C-alpha cells in the first residue's frame, strides 16, 4: 500500500472509530513502565523509530515522559499486520506485557532501557506524513524558515522538549519563591498608552475611537508603579512585553519578563533580594555560580575595565564548564546627549536620582553629573536584568521630562495620571525585571533566543507557523477607519 493510500485508509478508520473515551483513562505513562514488569499496560504516543527485522518489528514509542521499546511478533496477528504499515511519527495506542530486557540488550541511554513491551494489541490514533526534516538531531543545521514553518514538529525533538520544560520549571520555581515572600501576582493591561521606553511601540487601531491607537506594552512600568501607590507593596508578573526594535540573536519583538516591584525598600535591599532569588533558582536547577555574593561594578568602573556595561567574567575553562558569572552594574548616568545636542535618558525616565543630585534635576543644571539609582544584572556577557529605584515625587518626574524636551502640555497629556497618583501618598519603591529568554539561554547554553521560545518570530520578523504579518481585508480596514499607503499602492 503506497503512502497516500495508507494515510487515507487510516484516516477513514479513525473517523469511523472514536478513540476518545474511557480507554484513555487506563493509559500508563511510559516512564512508569519500569515499575510495571509482569503487568499488562497500555501506552500511547508517537513512533520514535521503527525497525523491521522480518520475524519481529521493533517500535520505539515516545510520549512526554520517555521512550520504550515495543516488540511486535506475528503471534499477535492483527497488531503485526498494522505494524507492517506504520511509520515514524504516527500516533499509536499499544497494549502488552512489560518484560525485563536481557542484560546484554539493556539500553543505558534511556530511563526505560531495562524493559520492553510485548505488544498484544495496537491501534492507530493518528497518522503522519514523512516529517520535513529529521528529528533525531539537534536541528541547528536546519534552516530557520523550515524549522519555524513546521515548529509544531520541530518542538518534538528532545533538545527543544528539554528547553521548553526547563523554562516551565524555572518560572514555577520563581513563582513559588515570590509567593513565599508575600508577593502578589497581578496582570496589567496589554492595550495601553504609548510611553517613552526607548524602543518603537507596536500600535493597535481603535474601532470605537477612529484615528486613535492603543500601544502594546514595552514593559508594565507605569502600571506597576501605580500598584505601589495602590498599596500592594510587593507585586510580580510574568509579563509579556513587545518592542518594535531591530532583531538579533538575543532580542525579538516579543519577550517575557519576571517583573517585580517593591515598596519601602532601598536599592541595596532590592538587589540583595533579587540576588538571593536568582541564586536559589539557578542552583536548584543544577547551575554553578562563579562568585557569591555577586561582584558589584559602577558603570564607570565597567566601562574602564571592560569597555562595556555588560561583560563576561569567566575564564576560558569556566566557559567550557558552563559556569555562570553574575555581576551587578550600578550608578548609571541618568542623562546623555543625543547627536542633536538634546538630552535623553540612559535607562528609565521614571528613576530616582541619587540623593545628592536631586537638586541638579529640579534646577535642570549639571545634568552630565547626575547619577541615577539604576542597576543592571549581567551574566556571561548578557544583560539579564535591569531595574531602578523609582521617583515617587511629582516634581522630580516633571523635571525629568522637562529636561528631555517635553512641553508642560505634553507632560500633562502623557504622564498626568502618574503625577496625580504621586500626589495621593506614594510610597518609596523600586524594582527589577529579568528577561526570561536570556535567563533560559544561560541555563541551556543556547546561542539564540528562538531556541528557548515555543513559537518565536523568524529573523525577518514573521511569525512561526502562522502567516503574519499579513494585509487586512478592505472590510476590516474600513471598519477601523484606517487607510494603508504602501509603496505598491503608490505605484498603482
Buried (B, 14 or more C-beta within 10 A) or exposed (E): EEEEEBBEBBEEEBEEEEBEEEEEEEBBBBBBBBEBEEEEBBBBBBBBBBEEEEEEBBBBBBBEBBBBBBBBBEEBEEBBEBBEBBBBBBBBBBBBBBEEBEEEEEBEEBBBBBBBBBBBEBBBBBBBEEBEBEBEEEBEEBEBEBBBBBBEBBBBBBBBEEBBEBBEBBBEBBBEBBEEBEBEEBEBEBEBBBBBBBBEBBEBBBEEEEEEBBBBBBBBBBBBBBBBBBEBBBBBBBBBBBBBEEBEEBBBBBBBBBBBBBBEBEBEEBBBBBBBBBBBBBEEEEBEBBEEEBEBBBBBEBBEEBEEBBBBBBEEEBBEEBBBBBBBBBBBBBBEEEEEEEBBBBBBBBBBBBEEBBEBBBEEEEBEEBBBBBBBBBBBBBBBBBBBBBBBBBEBBBBBBBBBEBEEEEBBEBBEEBBEBBEEEBEBBBBBBBBBBBBBBBBBEBEBBBBBBEBBBBBEEBBBEEEEEEEBEEEEBEEBEBEEEEEEEEEE
